[in-house]
Amino acid sequence: MAEINKKELEHLADLARLELNPKEEEKFLKDLSGILNYFQELNEVNTDNVPPMNGGTESKNIFREDGDSVSPSFRDPKNIIEAFPEKHSRHLKVPSVFE
């Protein structure tokens, strides 16, 4: 059973720039111990015959044979700029992300 002690928790909190009160420390100790125990369970899984992965997937784009998703009309940057609804000088205006 993996355990994390209070000193390790204080070190992690310091690295994350968290200020924890005693009640939060108790909760984090319990939660982090649970997470570490879960990973201990994963260490017990037999992976002897599982080949290592180097990339996330071997999926291929099934929608286009050439794998090219750029519309021919947008290969030229001028066409993109002309199609944009709002412009200011050389800049494209987009809706605000933050209020």
Secondary structure, DSSP 8 states (H G I E B T S, - for coil): -----HHHHHHHHHHTT----HHHHHHHHHHHHHHHHHHHHHHTS--TT----SSS-----SS-SS---S-GGGSSHHHHHHH-S-EETTEE----S--
